[in-house]
Amino acid sequence: MEFGDVFVRDPSSLAELNNTTEYVADSLLKIEESVDSYLEGVKTVLEEQRDAIKEKLDEAEEKLSEAEDDLSSCEASQTEDEDGNYTPSCNWERRAVESARRGVEEWQEKYDAACRIVAEVDYEIENYRDMGGALHPPGGKYFIQYLAGEHTDKATESLRGCIDIITEYHEASVNESDRVTGEILENPNKTDDDKPLSEDEKMFRFGELSGKVIDNQAQNSRNIADANRVMKCPDCGRPKALCICGNVRRDMKIINKN
């Protein structure tokens, strides 16, 4: 079928494209939800590790304080003999203080590093979850939601408009052919490749593309289920792209492809 500068090989392919667009949007939302949950989990684990290090630092500081108290008590009890020697020597207490001080320094370094890591992670997560504004774009979270929501709605609305126009054109052509006899007009540019796909070809191509999406998800993420749902109209029971009731998206129900 020729439509202006557009050659429509199979009108039903537009409906399938519309349905696949919904499928991709569903995939994006599932991935975004999983990523958001993963980032929150990473942040929680890092904060727990930072807090555990802080506990070790507090213990080291308490140990240092006790060692310093012991050294002060020892030095206060010292006496000097004729040769200038002090009794007790308090050498053990001094070594204990030095060891405790090194422990505090080591745990302080670890705690400072943990705080920096948590702060950097918080900063990046905040950027990812940034809603954006007049002077800067949104972060990844809301960009993905925009692609799967408003952007998909606009795309499917445009496709639905194309489907309606082509359907009207096709119906008008059929009605006109009822009143015309004689010569049958054909598109001179038509080739064997322009024939509509068979049902087996459609299923094969859709399965092949769906498999690639699922494989990419499995390779690039963890514990993300494949998107296997489409939007179904509760009235006519058809996928949204083929709905004959004119329902809006919020009225659709999700069904499984498998």
HUQUIPE-V56137 format. One record per backbone hydrogen bond with DSSP energy under -1.0 kcal/mol. NH is the residue of the N-H (numbers start at 0). CO is the residue of the C=O. If there is no record, write none. Layout:
nh->NH co->CO
nh->NH co->CO
//
This chain:
nh->2 co->5
nh->5 co->2
nh->7 co->0
nh->12 co->9
nh->13 co->10
nh->15 co->11
nh->16 co->12
nh->17 co->13
nh->18 co->14
nh->19 co->15
nh->20 co->16
nh->21 co->17
nh->22 co->18
nh->23 co->19
nh->24 co->20
nh->25 co->21
nh->26 co->22
nh->27 co->23
nh->28 co->24
nh->29 co->25
nh->30 co->26
nh->31 co->27
nh->32 co->28
nh->33 co->29
nh->34 co->30
nh->35 co->31
nh->36 co->32
nh->37 co->33
nh->38 co->34
nh->39 co->35
nh->40 co->36
nh->41 co->37
nh->42 co->38
nh->43 co->39
nh->44 co->40
nh->45 co->41
nh->46 co->42
nh->47 co->43
nh->48 co->44
nh->49 co->45
nh->50 co->46
nh->51 co->47
nh->52 co->48
nh->53 co->49
nh->54 co->50
nh->55 co->51
nh->56 co->52
nh->57 co->53
nh->58 co->54
nh->59 co->55
nh->60 co->56
nh->61 co->57
nh->62 co->58
nh->63 co->59
nh->64 co->60
nh->65 co->61
nh->66 co->62
nh->67 co->63
nh->68 co->64
nh->69 co->65
nh->70 co->66
nh->71 co->67
nh->72 co->68
nh->73 co->69
nh->74 co->70
nh->75 co->71
nh->76 co->72
nh->78 co->86
nh->80 co->84
nh->83 co->80
nh->86 co->78
nh->93 co->89
nh->94 co->90
nh->95 co->91
nh->96 co->92
nh->97 co->93
nh->98 co->94
nh->99 co->95
nh->100 co->96
nh->101 co->97
nh->102 co->98
nh->103 co->99
nh->104 co->100
nh->105 co->101
nh->106 co->102
nh->107 co->103
nh->108 co->104
nh->109 co->105
nh->110 co->106
nh->111 co->107
nh->112 co->108
nh->113 co->109
nh->114 co->110
nh->115 co->111
nh->116 co->112
nh->117 co->113
nh->118 co->114
nh->119 co->115
nh->120 co->116
nh->121 co->117
nh->122 co->118
nh->123 co->119
nh->124 co->120
nh->125 co->121
nh->126 co->122
nh->127 co->123
nh->128 co->124
nh->132 co->135
nh->138 co->129
nh->140 co->127
nh->142 co->138
nh->143 co->139
nh->144 co->140
nh->145 co->141
nh->146 co->142
nh->147 co->143
nh->148 co->144
nh->150 co->145
nh->152 co->148
nh->153 co->149
nh->154 co->150
nh->155 co->151
nh->156 co->152
nh->157 co->153
nh->158 co->154
nh->159 co->155
nh->160 co->156
nh->161 co->157
nh->162 co->158
nh->163 co->159
nh->164 co->160
nh->165 co->161
nh->166 co->162
nh->167 co->163
nh->168 co->164
nh->169 co->165
nh->170 co->166
nh->171 co->167
nh->172 co->168
nh->173 co->169
nh->174 co->170
nh->175 co->171
nh->176 co->172
nh->178 co->175
nh->189 co->186
nh->193 co->190
nh->194 co->191
nh->201 co->197
nh->202 co->198
nh->203 co->199
nh->204 co->200
nh->205 co->201
nh->206 co->202
nh->207 co->203
nh->208 co->204
nh->209 co->205
nh->210 co->206
nh->211 co->207
nh->212 co->208
nh->213 co->209
nh->214 co->210
nh->215 co->211
nh->216 co->212
nh->217 co->213
nh->218 co->214
nh->219 co->215
nh->220 co->216
nh->229 co->254
nh->231 co->252
nh->232 co->237
nh->236 co->232
nh->239 co->230
nh->241 co->238
nh->242 co->239
nh->250 co->247
nh->251 co->248
nh->252 co->231
nh->254 co->229
nh->256 co->227
//
